[in-house]
Amino acid sequence: MSVSILIAVLYVILGAVLFLLGAVIFRENPRGRVNRITGLMLFFAGLGPVFGAVGTVLGPEPTVRYLSSSPFYYNLFYFWELFFPQLVFFASVFPAAHSWFLRFRRLKYLIFVPHVFHIFWVSFLARPELDFLDPDKLTGVAQVILAPLGYVLRLASLFFSVLLEFHIKFFSIVNLAYILIAFWLLLMGYRQVKNPRLRRQVRILLWGIPGAVGTYAVAFILPSLGVWQLPEALRYALAITALLFGAGSIAWSIIRHQFLDVKLIVRQSLVFSISSALLVAVYLLVIIQVSGLIKDALELDTPLVDIAFIVLLLVFFQPVKEQIDDVVTRFFLRDKADYRTIIEQYSADIASVFEPGILKRRMMEVVTGPVYVERAFFAFRIDDEKYAVEWDGYADRAEEVHANDPVFHTLARRDKPVFFDEFAEEESASELLPRLKEWGCRLIVPIREQESLAGVLFLSEKVSGFRYRYEDINLLSVLTNQLAAGMTNARLYAEALEKQKMEEELNVARQIQMQLLPQADPAGPGYKVSSFAQPSRQVGGDYFDYFDRAEGRLGLVIGDISGKGVPAALLVSQLQAILRAEVRTAKSLPEIISAVNQIITESTTAEMFATLFYADWDPVARQLNYVNAGHNYPIVVRQDGTSDTLRVGGLALGVIAEAQFEQSRVQLVPGDLVLLYTDGLTELNDPMGQEYGEERLLRLLKENRHLLAETIKNKLVRDATRFALGELGFDDLTLIVLKLDDETPKTEGTAAE
């Protein structure tokens, strides 16, 4: 194979690659301005090596020398130079359209005028010989007529020849200027672009395309200007290098960085076609060389050797091709912007990120990165009546829009992205649509949580005029569904954290509340006291306390605050503080309770109140003076089995500020017991819904009245727990047992209980 044929083959291959790339880009989006300009640019670029291949093959052959030097072929070659103004066009619209290109919609085509004139000029002058002006080469009538003007015609022929040579040489300056202008425009566009993926594409093209045309300028333009002269072999090498630079950079941008938003399936086809073609070429070369060596070694000239060798290589072709395809996929088609990779990464984020702000920011990074969207913002549902529209991307500056707006009303019935144009008929009835139109909304993506519309993602046009493709629509649908799940998980996680935090705080409050309660039960000559308290939650609304009074008396108090949880616990602490302050005064029991009632009424709301039983126990006189402020009636069980209740007092605390309270007295004897309790005991329910009740309570007290206070308390708690099958109910439960010793002590085998 001669060198000229090899060079021609390389030219044809590289030209075909440029044609293929141009066709791929144009076919991807024929309506896209950037795709049309880029496809035409690559078409003109492909003409150069193809015409060069024809010239290389035809030029040396004597039989076809006329064809290669004919005016038709010679002038057709100059059409490829339309690549240079088309390159300026490309740099004017990619990665961002420059202002001059948009402002001068018709005048911009004037950049083609020099090259159109150039093609017309060289076509008119044909070749430097200009046979029609040479009298010696004329025949017949033309020679007779023009012979006297021979000298003038020869001068004209010489003038046009010099003019053509001058034009061809110095028109290279125009091409060089266009190269510099295109590079400057690409550089300016690169500085304007914010999208990181688009910046990577432009960065590759800034190296590739200027590198290609720069190498071409070194090989052809500068020598034509007389700057230097290069050997023909070096010029061919530089020309091939230039083509590799240009075609390689664009192919790499398409395959690796999704140049001009080319579909994944197109990129896969391109890569696998190139890899398969290279593999086939390598196999063919191996077959030819090795089969030749075998024939020479065995001195055989039979096709059986070729057939056997081809069959042997075909056995290994498919496994090798599969390995190459895996390598190609891993290194060329799977990157961070591949849609499958995006979905996998975002799915991982959903599982590990529980911060709504981070989830939304990751979504924004996807749509403004690999999807090439210029701008985007969210709207999320606040409640059934309002949505928060984050116009500037900040949730804390969101504007509220009613849920009845046609945008939300329509999207509530959709589960796929909707183009903005579909809302044209509803614009007059919407508060949101005119603002979206002004903002430049192009696509609206619903974010659904189960059967309801949880939010909306609003998207503008894509950068550089790219269109929304089917792949984009599917990706956005999948990602917004994942975002909805992630936002739900984040909300549930936040609620769980808040609940955990509240539980921890309540546990601390419980510890504090339990520390405020008596740590030990009192006992004195002839009596013992035993207590039990269990809140239904971490903190409760039941309250009991003991006070040391003058002359050896003991104050006993038990109360029940309306409600449960933290509000009730706060009122308990307030009630305890007020009582402890009041019992240190010399006031009577009614005066103490009246003062407490006055403060509680003034410092709480109408729905908050407290029942309270306060008793002053005199162990010497065995008298119990008390005031019952709306509390459950304490039960007195006598030694002989009779019983009574302590009812005298007044209203609950916190109801009426001026309420009056009465005091009463009960005389106790040895063996009597008094039970103070809250309604959490008598209103305790079993699984069938039956209440524990006062009758059951009184029966148990009478049956066990002869036992010690601690034992009676334990039996009460055990019986209540057994009644409720292990659950002490949803209300706080508190009780105090005051038991007077019998005059004749007896051994109680059950005391250890």
Buried (B, 14 or more C-beta within 10 A) or exposed (E): EEEBEEBBBBBBBBBBBBBBBBBBBBEBBEEBBBBBBBBBBBBBBBBBBBBBBBBBBBEEEEEEEEEBBBBEBBBBBBBBBBBBBBBBBBBBBBBBBBEEBEEEEEEBEEBBEBBEEBBEBBBEBBBBEBEEBBBEEBEEEEEEEBEEEBEEBBEEBEEBBEEBEEBBBEBBEBBBEBBBBBBEBBEEBBEEBEBEBBBBBBBBBBEBBBBBBBBBBBBBBBBBBEEEEBEEEEBBBBBBBBBBBBBBBBBBBBBBBBBBBBBBEBBBEBBBEBBBEEBEEEBEEEBEEBBEEBBEEEEEEEEEBBEEBBEEBEEEEEEEBEEBBEEBBEEBBEBEBBBEBBBEBBBEBBEEBBEBEEBBEBBBBBBBBBBBBBBBBBBBBEEEEBBBBBBEBEEEEBBEBEBEBBBBBBBEEBEEBBEBEEBEEBBEEBBBBEBBBEBEBBBBBBBBBEEEBBBBBBBBBBBBBBBBBEBBBBBBBBBBBBBBBBBBBBBEBEEEEEEEEBEEEBEEBBEEBEEBBBEEBBBBEBBBBBBBBBBBBBBBBBBBBBBEBEEEBBBBBBBBBBEBBBBBBBBBBBBBEBBBEBBEEEEBBBBBBBBBBBBBBEEBEEEBBBBBBBBBBBBEEBBBBBBBBBBBBBBBBBBEEEBBEBEBBBBBBBBBEEBEBEBBBBEBEBBBBBBBBBBBBBBBBBEEEEEBBBEBBBEBBBEBBBBBBBBBBBBBBEBBEEBBEEEBBEBBBBBBBBBBBBEEEEEEEEEEB
